[in-house]
């Protein structure tokens, strides 16, 4: 979609938000309107209702919107004085608050009127409602939303609507949404028995079952394998540290509200659970003198991290209070930066190719208009940003720029993936840091005998294994490839007299490090096979009289159906190759 189409769609969505406001006011005249912007997939409007409404009311609201769309032909703009604005919206505390804010900022107050509905708004809107195709929008759902997103404010009722250029685009989006609901990792995680949450443990703190722990561990093992191949060594660091460490790094001032404070019974010193590993890794570097020959020093860490997320923002495994990362840091010379970035980009490419995800690179830069958000001055930022952009240009790697998306200490290459539903997700990152080594006084002796400050590179291949696990559940719809599947093979003896032979096969496969469930419980074969399919197990082996007589096994593949009888050795060779190649 080009810029002109984006602008047109934005105008349509913004206009529909006003139409929604007008429809609600016609049905519930006492409802107090708050704000109603356009968003990525449509629009919403927040209301303060005297009597709660439900999703059952969406139909009549949408019908009223369609009636109004035939009557309302234009959106009429008017500039309005502070006094007139306060008079027009008297009795509406939300609009009065906004009016005072805008006036104090010197903004010109404007309203738009569509039919009998007038709203405080800066625009823009469509020239005519005829531009909006009647079947191209639909009210989606009702949710709660705090005024201005502040949980200390009143909870309002938010009505969401979907809107696209055509009915076909809307239908396509709704189909994707339905597919996404079916793939929801919270739903599938429960059905497949991968993880649970407990009110006694606390929100955002998942408990992994043995099945879920298998997937999490396989993700970590693969990241470890990839990073070891490019010279990273794993360390382990504590989950908390003194506040002094974060004061030196700069996180204390810039990030403290997102950290958990730890109280000691025996000391008054401030401690925090760590939200990231980088400050601690500087201390491993600083623990001994370093020469230019020691660089790059590459450190990887899977220690748990903790972030004090708002409860309302938690979302299954994809937004947690406790998680780890395939987090690593390289301390290097300036002449080694390009090679380090290329090596990490290669590892990320291999990982996402294995997981069957496409991606693009976002060059995340600082916002020079808001320097207070960052550490360091323009000279350092301009230098570091140029280094990263030169790497991408020299290696003919495509990228887009994103101003204001940098880390507090430096620019970064963010890898934005697309899953099987076409949803974009930022997963991997490589960040250049010229600031933290200097703040911690890190040094090395160069070949000319001069003492210099190393460069620090922060990187993650897939980010948080926990978050990535949630993403993969939805990406694969719970149908994990063999190497990731919690149970790789299920063995089903047809009758009780086949149990002993089934257990022997199970023992042989387990000795080769395959994850096997040999189902010798009472019950019919059909039910056991259905259970294997419901749990999306890659292979099911059936053992009956004919299999034992032929000294073979009957194999059914989850993905390819019946494979028929085959030698056990033949089957083992097949799945060995599939597992080793992570097919």
C-alpha positions as CSV (number, residue, x, y, z in Angstrom):
1,X,0.0,0.0,0.0
2,X,1.5,3.4,-1.0
3,X,1.5,6.6,1.1
4,X,-1.6,8.0,-0.8
5,X,-3.6,4.8,-0.1
6,X,-2.5,4.9,3.5
7,X,-3.7,8.4,3.9
8,X,-7.1,7.7,2.3
9,X,-7.6,4.6,4.5
10,X,-6.7,6.7,7.6
11,X,-9.3,9.3,6.7
12,X,-11.9,6.6,6.2
13,X,-11.2,5.0,9.6
14,X,-11.1,8.4,11.3
15,X,-14.5,9.3,9.8
16,X,-16.0,6.0,10.8
17,X,-14.9,6.7,14.4
18,X,-17.0,9.9,14.3
19,X,-19.9,7.9,12.7
20,X,-19.6,5.4,15.7
21,X,-19.8,8.3,18.1
22,X,-22.8,9.7,16.4
23,X,-24.6,6.4,16.4
24,X,-24.0,5.7,20.1
25,X,-25.3,9.2,21.0
26,X,-28.5,8.6,19.0
27,X,-29.1,5.3,20.8
28,X,-27.8,6.4,24.3
29,X,-28.1,10.3,24.5
30,X,-26.7,10.2,28.0
31,X,-23.5,8.5,27.0
32,X,-20.4,10.7,27.4
33,X,-17.9,10.6,24.5
34,X,-14.2,10.5,25.2
35,X,-11.8,9.9,22.3
36,X,-12.0,8.0,19.0
37,X,-9.0,7.6,16.8
38,X,-8.1,5.6,13.7
39,X,-5.9,2.5,14.4
40,X,-4.0,0.0,12.3
41,X,-7.0,-2.2,11.5
42,X,-9.9,0.2,11.9
43,X,-11.0,2.5,14.7
44,X,-12.3,2.7,18.2
45,X,-14.2,5.1,20.4
46,X,-14.2,5.4,24.2
47,X,-17.5,6.1,26.0
48,X,-18.7,6.6,29.6
49,X,-22.1,4.8,29.8
50,X,-24.5,5.2,32.7
51,X,-25.6,1.6,32.1
52,X,-23.1,-1.0,30.8
53,X,-23.5,-2.3,27.3
54,X,-22.4,-5.7,25.9
55,X,-21.3,-7.2,22.6
56,X,-25.0,-8.0,22.0
57,X,-25.5,-4.2,21.4
58,X,-22.9,-4.1,18.6
59,X,-25.5,-5.1,16.0
60,X,-27.9,-2.2,16.6
61,X,-25.0,0.3,16.8
62,X,-23.6,-0.9,13.5
63,X,-27.1,-0.7,12.0
64,X,-27.4,2.9,13.2
65,X,-24.0,3.7,11.7
66,X,-25.1,2.4,8.3
67,X,-28.3,4.5,8.6
68,X,-26.3,7.6,9.4
69,X,-23.8,7.0,6.6
70,X,-26.7,7.5,4.1
71,X,-27.7,10.8,5.8
72,X,-24.3,12.3,6.7
73,X,-22.6,13.5,3.5
74,X,-19.8,15.6,4.8
75,X,-17.6,16.6,7.8
76,X,-17.7,20.3,8.4
77,X,-14.6,21.8,10.1
78,X,-14.8,24.9,12.4
79,X,-12.2,26.7,14.5
80,X,-13.5,27.4,18.0
81,X,-12.4,29.6,21.0
82,X,-11.5,28.2,24.4
83,X,-14.7,29.7,25.9
84,X,-17.0,28.4,23.2
85,X,-15.3,24.9,23.3
86,X,-15.9,24.7,27.1
87,X,-19.5,25.8,26.6
88,X,-20.1,23.3,23.8
89,X,-18.7,20.4,25.8
90,X,-20.0,21.4,29.2
91,X,-20.7,18.3,31.3
92,X,-18.1,16.2,29.5
93,X,-15.1,16.0,31.8
94,X,-13.0,14.2,29.2
95,X,-13.4,16.8,26.5
96,X,-12.9,19.7,29.0
97,X,-9.6,18.1,30.1
98,X,-8.4,17.8,26.5
99,X,-9.6,21.4,25.7
100,X,-7.5,22.8,28.5
101,X,-4.5,20.7,27.6
102,X,-4.6,21.8,23.9
103,X,-5.2,25.4,24.9
104,X,-2.2,25.4,27.3
105,X,0.0,24.0,24.5
106,X,-1.1,26.8,22.1
107,X,-3.0,24.5,19.8
108,X,-5.9,25.9,17.7
109,X,-9.1,24.2,18.8
110,X,-11.2,22.7,16.0
111,X,-14.4,20.7,15.7
112,X,-15.9,18.6,13.0
113,X,-19.6,18.2,12.6
114,X,-21.2,15.3,10.8
115,X,-25.0,15.4,10.8
116,X,-26.1,16.1,14.4
117,X,-22.8,14.9,15.9
118,X,-20.0,17.4,16.7
119,X,-16.6,16.3,18.1
120,X,-13.4,18.0,19.2
121,X,-11.0,16.9,16.4
122,X,-8.0,17.9,14.4
123,X,-9.1,15.8,11.3
124,X,-8.7,14.8,8.6
125,X,-11.8,13.1,7.3
126,X,-13.2,11.9,4.0
127,X,-14.8,14.6,1.7
128,X,-18.0,12.5,1.5
129,X,-19.3,9.4,3.2
130,X,-19.8,8.0,-0.4
131,X,-16.0,7.2,-0.3
132,X,-16.7,4.5,2.3
133,X,-17.9,1.3,0.9
134,X,-20.9,0.1,3.0
135,X,-19.6,-3.5,3.4
136,X,-16.0,-2.4,4.2
137,X,-16.5,-1.9,8.0
138,X,-17.7,-3.9,10.9
139,X,-17.9,-3.4,14.6
140,X,-15.7,-6.0,16.3
141,X,-15.9,-6.0,20.0
142,X,-16.2,-4.1,23.3
143,X,-13.4,-3.8,25.9
144,X,-12.6,-1.8,28.9
145,X,-10.0,1.0,28.7
146,X,-8.8,3.4,31.3
147,X,-9.0,7.1,30.4
148,X,-5.7,8.1,28.8
149,X,-4.4,4.5,29.5
150,X,-3.8,5.3,33.2
151,X,-5.1,2.7,35.6
152,X,-5.7,5.4,38.2
153,X,-8.3,6.9,36.0
154,X,-11.9,5.8,35.3
155,X,-12.5,2.6,33.3
156,X,-14.4,3.5,30.1
157,X,-16.1,1.3,27.5
158,X,-14.2,1.0,24.3
159,X,-16.0,-0.1,21.1
160,X,-13.6,-1.4,18.4
161,X,-14.4,-1.4,14.7
162,X,-12.7,-2.9,11.7
163,X,-12.4,-0.9,8.4
164,X,-10.6,-1.6,5.1
165,X,-10.7,-0.2,1.6
166,X,-13.0,-2.9,0.3
167,X,-15.4,-5.6,1.6
168,X,-13.0,-8.2,0.2
169,X,-10.1,-6.8,2.3
170,X,-12.3,-6.8,5.4
171,X,-13.4,-10.4,4.8
172,X,-9.8,-11.5,4.3
173,X,-8.8,-9.8,7.5
174,X,-11.6,-11.3,9.5
175,X,-10.7,-14.7,8.2
176,X,-7.1,-14.2,9.4
177,X,-8.4,-13.1,12.8
178,X,-10.5,-16.2,13.1
179,X,-7.4,-18.3,12.2
180,X,-5.4,-16.4,14.8
181,X,-8.0,-17.1,17.5
182,X,-7.8,-20.8,16.7
183,X,-4.0,-20.6,17.0
184,X,-4.0,-18.5,20.1
185,X,-1.1,-19.8,22.1
186,X,-2.9,-19.4,25.4
187,X,-5.7,-21.7,24.1
188,X,-3.4,-24.2,22.4
189,X,-1.0,-24.1,25.4
190,X,-3.8,-25.3,27.7
191,X,-5.1,-27.9,25.2
192,X,-1.6,-29.4,24.6
193,X,-0.7,-29.2,28.3
194,X,2.4,-26.9,27.9
195,X,2.1,-24.4,30.6
196,X,-0.2,-23.1,33.4
197,X,-0.6,-19.9,35.4
198,X,-1.5,-19.8,39.1
199,X,-3.2,-17.0,41.0
200,X,-1.1,-18.2,44.0
201,X,2.2,-17.9,42.0
202,X,1.1,-14.6,40.4
203,X,0.3,-13.1,37.0
204,X,3.0,-13.1,34.3
205,X,4.8,-16.0,36.0
206,X,4.3,-19.1,33.9
207,X,4.7,-22.7,35.2
208,X,5.9,-25.0,32.4
209,X,4.8,-28.6,32.4
210,X,7.3,-31.3,31.3
211,X,6.0,-30.9,27.8
212,X,6.4,-27.1,27.8
213,X,9.8,-27.4,29.4
214,X,10.9,-29.6,26.5
215,X,10.0,-27.0,23.9
216,X,11.6,-24.1,25.9
217,X,14.8,-26.2,26.4
218,X,15.0,-27.1,22.7
219,X,14.7,-23.4,21.7
220,X,17.5,-22.5,24.2
221,X,19.7,-25.4,23.0
222,X,19.4,-24.3,19.4
223,X,20.3,-20.7,20.2
224,X,23.2,-21.9,22.2
225,X,24.4,-24.1,19.3
226,X,24.2,-21.2,16.9
227,X,26.0,-18.7,19.2
228,X,28.7,-21.2,20.1
229,X,29.4,-21.6,16.4
230,X,30.3,-17.9,16.2
231,X,32.4,-17.8,19.3
232,X,30.1,-17.1,22.2
233,X,30.6,-18.7,25.6
234,X,27.9,-19.2,28.1
235,X,28.1,-17.6,31.6
236,X,25.7,-17.5,34.5
237,X,25.0,-14.4,36.5
238,X,22.7,-13.7,39.6
239,X,19.1,-12.6,39.3
240,X,19.6,-9.5,41.4
241,X,22.2,-6.9,42.1
242,X,22.9,-3.7,44.0
243,X,21.3,-0.5,42.7
244,X,24.8,0.9,42.3
245,X,25.3,-1.2,39.2
246,X,22.2,0.2,37.5
247,X,23.2,3.7,38.6
248,X,26.5,3.4,36.7
249,X,24.8,1.8,33.6
250,X,22.1,4.5,33.5
251,X,19.2,2.1,33.9
252,X,18.5,3.4,37.4
253,X,17.4,6.8,36.1
254,X,15.9,5.7,32.7
255,X,14.3,2.3,33.6
256,X,13.8,2.1,37.4
257,X,9.9,2.1,37.2
258,X,10.1,-1.2,35.2
259,X,12.3,-2.9,37.8
260,X,11.4,-5.0,40.9
261,X,13.0,-3.7,44.0
262,X,14.3,-6.3,46.5
263,X,14.1,-5.7,50.3
264,X,16.7,-7.3,52.5
265,X,16.2,-8.2,56.2
266,X,19.8,-7.5,57.0
267,X,21.0,-4.5,55.0
268,X,19.6,-1.1,53.9
269,X,21.3,-1.2,50.5
270,X,19.0,-1.1,47.5
271,X,18.8,-4.2,45.4
272,X,16.8,-4.9,42.2
273,X,15.9,-8.0,40.3
274,X,17.7,-7.5,37.0
275,X,15.7,-6.7,33.8
276,X,18.7,-7.3,31.5
277,X,22.1,-8.9,31.7
278,X,24.4,-6.2,30.1
279,X,25.5,-4.3,33.3
280,X,26.5,-7.6,35.0
281,X,28.4,-8.7,31.8
282,X,30.5,-5.5,32.0
283,X,31.8,-6.7,35.4
284,X,32.9,-10.1,33.9
285,X,34.9,-8.1,31.4
286,X,36.2,-5.8,34.1
287,X,37.4,-8.7,36.3
288,X,40.8,-8.8,34.7
289,X,43.1,-6.8,32.5
290,X,42.4,-7.1,28.7
291,X,44.7,-6.8,25.7
292,X,43.7,-6.2,22.1
293,X,44.5,-9.9,21.6
294,X,41.7,-10.9,24.0
295,X,39.1,-9.2,21.8
296,X,36.4,-9.9,20.9
297,X,35.2,-11.3,24.2
298,X,31.8,-12.9,23.6
299,X,29.5,-13.6,26.6
300,X,26.1,-15.3,26.5
301,X,23.7,-15.7,29.4
302,X,20.3,-17.4,30.0
303,X,19.7,-16.2,33.5
304,X,16.2,-15.2,34.4
305,X,15.2,-11.6,34.0
306,X,12.3,-9.7,35.7
307,X,10.3,-6.7,34.5
308,X,7.5,-5.1,36.4
309,X,4.9,-5.1,33.7
310,X,1.4,-3.7,34.3
311,X,-1.1,-6.6,34.9
312,X,-3.4,-5.4,32.1
313,X,-0.5,-5.6,29.6
314,X,0.5,-9.2,30.4
315,X,-0.4,-11.7,27.6
316,X,0.2,-15.4,28.0
317,X,3.9,-16.1,27.2
318,X,4.4,-13.1,24.9
319,X,4.4,-10.5,27.8
320,X,5.7,-11.8,31.1
321,X,7.2,-10.6,34.4
322,X,9.8,-13.4,34.5
323,X,11.6,-14.7,31.4
324,X,15.1,-15.3,30.0
325,X,16.8,-14.2,26.7
326,X,19.3,-15.7,24.4
327,X,21.1,-12.5,25.5
328,X,24.7,-12.0,24.7
329,X,27.4,-9.3,24.6
330,X,30.5,-8.9,22.6
331,X,33.3,-6.6,23.7
332,X,35.4,-5.7,20.7
333,X,37.7,-3.2,19.0
334,X,36.3,-0.7,16.5
335,X,37.8,-2.6,13.6
336,X,36.0,-5.7,14.6
337,X,32.4,-4.3,14.6
338,X,31.5,-5.1,11.1
339,X,32.6,-8.7,11.3
340,X,30.7,-9.2,14.6
341,X,27.5,-7.8,13.1
342,X,27.8,-10.0,10.0
343,X,28.4,-13.1,12.1
344,X,25.3,-12.4,14.2
345,X,23.2,-11.6,11.2
346,X,24.2,-15.0,9.7
347,X,23.2,-16.8,12.9
348,X,19.9,-15.0,13.0
349,X,19.2,-15.9,9.4
350,X,20.0,-19.6,10.1
351,X,17.7,-19.6,13.1
352,X,14.7,-17.9,11.3
353,X,15.2,-20.1,8.2
354,X,15.0,-23.2,10.5
355,X,11.8,-21.8,12.1
356,X,10.5,-21.0,8.6
357,X,10.0,-17.3,9.2
358,X,10.6,-14.5,6.7
359,X,12.0,-11.2,8.0
360,X,13.3,-7.7,7.3
361,X,15.7,-5.4,9.1
362,X,14.7,-2.2,10.8
363,X,17.5,0.2,11.5
364,X,16.4,1.7,14.8
365,X,17.8,5.2,15.4
366,X,17.6,7.8,18.1
367,X,15.2,10.7,18.1
368,X,17.4,13.9,18.1
369,X,14.3,15.9,19.1
370,X,14.1,14.0,22.4
371,X,17.7,13.6,23.5
372,X,16.7,13.3,27.2
373,X,15.5,9.7,26.4
374,X,19.0,8.5,25.6
375,X,22.5,8.3,27.0
376,X,25.3,10.2,25.2
377,X,25.3,13.2,22.9
378,X,24.8,13.7,19.1
379,X,28.4,13.1,18.2
380,X,28.4,9.5,19.7
381,X,25.0,8.8,18.2
382,X,25.9,10.1,14.7
383,X,29.0,8.0,14.7
384,X,27.4,4.7,15.9
385,X,24.4,5.1,13.5
386,X,26.7,5.6,10.5
387,X,28.7,2.5,11.4
388,X,25.5,0.4,11.3
389,X,24.1,1.9,8.2
390,X,27.5,1.4,6.4
391,X,27.4,-2.3,7.3
392,X,24.0,-2.8,5.7
393,X,24.9,-0.8,2.6
394,X,28.2,-2.5,2.1
395,X,26.7,-5.9,2.4
396,X,23.7,-5.0,0.2
397,X,21.2,-5.8,2.9
398,X,17.8,-4.1,2.6
399,X,16.5,-2.2,5.6
400,X,14.0,0.5,6.7
401,X,14.8,3.3,9.1
402,X,12.8,3.9,12.3
403,X,13.5,7.1,14.2
404,X,13.0,6.9,17.9
405,X,13.2,3.1,18.2
406,X,16.9,3.0,19.4
407,X,17.9,1.5,22.8
408,X,18.8,4.1,25.4
409,X,22.5,3.6,24.8
410,X,22.7,3.1,21.1
411,X,21.2,2.3,17.6
412,X,20.3,-1.2,16.7
413,X,19.3,-3.5,13.9
414,X,15.9,-5.0,14.8
415,X,14.9,-8.1,12.9
416,X,11.1,-8.0,12.2
417,X,9.7,-11.4,11.3
418,X,6.5,-12.5,9.6
419,X,4.7,-15.6,11.0
420,X,2.5,-18.0,9.0
421,X,-0.4,-15.6,9.4
422,X,1.6,-12.7,8.0
423,X,1.8,-10.9,11.4
424,X,4.9,-8.8,11.9
425,X,6.8,-9.4,15.2
426,X,10.1,-7.9,16.3
427,X,12.2,-10.8,17.6
428,X,15.9,-10.5,17.1
429,X,18.2,-7.5,17.7
430,X,21.8,-6.4,17.4
431,X,22.7,-3.2,19.2
432,X,25.8,-1.0,19.0
433,X,26.9,0.6,22.3
434,X,29.6,3.2,22.6
435,X,28.4,4.5,25.9
436,X,28.1,1.7,28.6
437,X,31.8,0.6,28.3
438,X,32.9,4.2,29.0
439,X,30.4,4.6,31.9
440,X,31.9,1.5,33.5
441,X,35.5,2.5,32.7
442,X,36.2,-0.6,30.7
443,X,39.6,-0.7,28.9
444,X,42.0,-2.8,26.9
445,X,45.6,-2.3,25.9
446,X,46.0,-1.8,22.2
447,X,49.0,-3.1,20.2
448,X,50.5,0.4,20.3
449,X,50.5,0.2,24.1
450,X,47.7,2.8,24.5
451,X,44.7,2.2,26.8
452,X,41.5,2.3,24.9
453,X,37.7,1.7,25.5
454,X,36.1,-1.4,23.9
455,X,33.0,-1.3,21.9
456,X,30.0,-3.3,23.3
457,X,27.6,-5.1,21.1
458,X,24.3,-6.3,22.6
459,X,22.5,-9.1,20.6
460,X,19.7,-11.7,20.8
461,X,19.0,-14.3,18.2
462,X,15.4,-15.0,18.9
463,X,15.0,-12.9,22.0
464,X,13.1,-14.4,24.9
465,X,12.7,-18.2,24.5
466,X,9.4,-18.0,26.5
467,X,8.0,-15.3,24.2
468,X,9.3,-17.1,21.2
469,X,7.7,-20.3,22.4
470,X,4.3,-18.4,22.4
471,X,5.0,-17.1,19.0
472,X,5.9,-20.6,17.7
473,X,2.8,-22.2,19.1
474,X,0.8,-19.8,16.9
475,X,3.2,-19.9,14.0
476,X,2.9,-23.8,13.8
477,X,-0.7,-23.9,15.2
478,X,0.7,-26.3,17.8
479,X,2.0,-28.7,15.0
480,X,5.6,-28.7,16.1
481,X,8.3,-30.2,13.9
482,X,9.8,-33.4,15.2
483,X,12.8,-31.8,16.9
484,X,10.6,-29.4,18.9
485,X,7.7,-31.8,19.6
486,X,7.3,-32.6,23.3
487,X,6.4,-36.1,22.5
488,X,7.9,-37.3,19.2
489,X,6.5,-40.8,18.9
490,X,3.5,-42.6,20.4
491,X,3.5,-46.4,20.4
492,X,0.0,-48.0,20.5
493,X,-0.2,-51.8,21.2
494,X,-3.5,-53.1,19.7
495,X,-4.1,-55.6,22.6
496,X,-2.6,-56.2,26.0
497,X,-0.5,-59.2,24.7
498,X,1.3,-56.7,22.5
499,X,2.4,-54.5,25.4
500,X,5.7,-56.2,26.1
501,X,6.9,-55.9,22.4
502,X,5.8,-52.2,22.4
503,X,7.8,-51.5,25.6
504,X,10.9,-53.1,24.0
505,X,10.6,-50.7,21.0
506,X,10.0,-47.8,23.3
507,X,13.1,-48.6,25.3
508,X,15.2,-48.8,22.2
509,X,13.9,-45.4,20.9
510,X,14.4,-43.7,24.3
511,X,18.0,-45.0,24.4
512,X,18.5,-43.0,21.2
513,X,17.2,-39.9,22.9
514,X,13.8,-39.8,21.3
515,X,10.8,-38.6,23.4
516,X,8.4,-41.6,23.4
517,X,5.0,-42.3,24.9
518,X,4.2,-46.0,25.0
519,X,0.5,-46.2,25.7
520,X,-0.1,-49.5,27.5
521,X,-3.1,-48.2,29.5
522,X,-6.5,-49.9,29.2
523,X,-8.6,-48.6,26.3
524,X,-9.2,-49.2,22.7
525,X,-6.7,-48.6,19.9
526,X,-8.9,-46.1,18.1
527,X,-9.1,-43.8,21.2
528,X,-5.3,-44.0,21.7
529,X,-4.6,-43.0,18.0
530,X,-7.1,-40.1,18.3
531,X,-5.3,-39.0,21.4
532,X,-2.0,-38.9,19.4
533,X,-3.7,-36.8,16.7
534,X,-5.2,-34.4,19.2
535,X,-1.8,-33.9,20.8
536,X,-0.3,-33.4,17.4
537,X,2.4,-36.1,17.9
538,X,4.6,-36.4,14.7
539,X,4.6,-40.3,14.5
540,X,2.4,-43.0,15.8
541,X,3.6,-46.7,15.8
542,X,0.9,-49.4,15.9
543,X,2.0,-52.8,17.2
544,X,-0.2,-55.9,16.4
545,X,0.1,-59.6,15.6
546,X,1.1,-59.0,12.0
547,X,3.8,-56.5,12.9
548,X,5.3,-58.8,15.5
549,X,5.3,-61.8,13.0
550,X,6.9,-59.7,10.3
551,X,9.4,-58.1,12.7
552,X,8.2,-54.7,11.5
553,X,6.3,-51.7,12.8
554,X,3.2,-50.0,11.3
555,X,3.8,-46.2,11.1
556,X,1.4,-43.3,10.7
557,X,2.8,-39.8,10.1
558,X,0.9,-36.8,11.4
559,X,1.9,-34.9,8.3
560,X,1.9,-37.5,5.6
561,X,-0.6,-40.1,6.7
562,X,-0.1,-43.9,6.7
563,X,3.5,-44.9,5.9
564,X,2.7,-48.6,6.2
565,X,5.0,-51.3,7.6
566,X,8.7,-50.7,7.8
567,X,11.8,-52.0,9.6
568,X,12.5,-50.4,13.0
569,X,16.0,-49.6,11.8
570,X,14.7,-47.9,8.7
571,X,12.3,-45.8,10.8
572,X,15.1,-44.8,13.1
573,X,17.3,-43.7,10.3
574,X,14.4,-41.6,8.9
575,X,13.6,-39.8,12.1
576,X,17.3,-39.4,13.1
577,X,17.9,-37.5,9.9
578,X,14.7,-35.4,10.4
579,X,15.6,-34.6,13.9
580,X,19.3,-33.7,13.2
581,X,18.4,-31.5,10.2
582,X,15.6,-29.8,12.2
583,X,13.2,-30.4,9.3
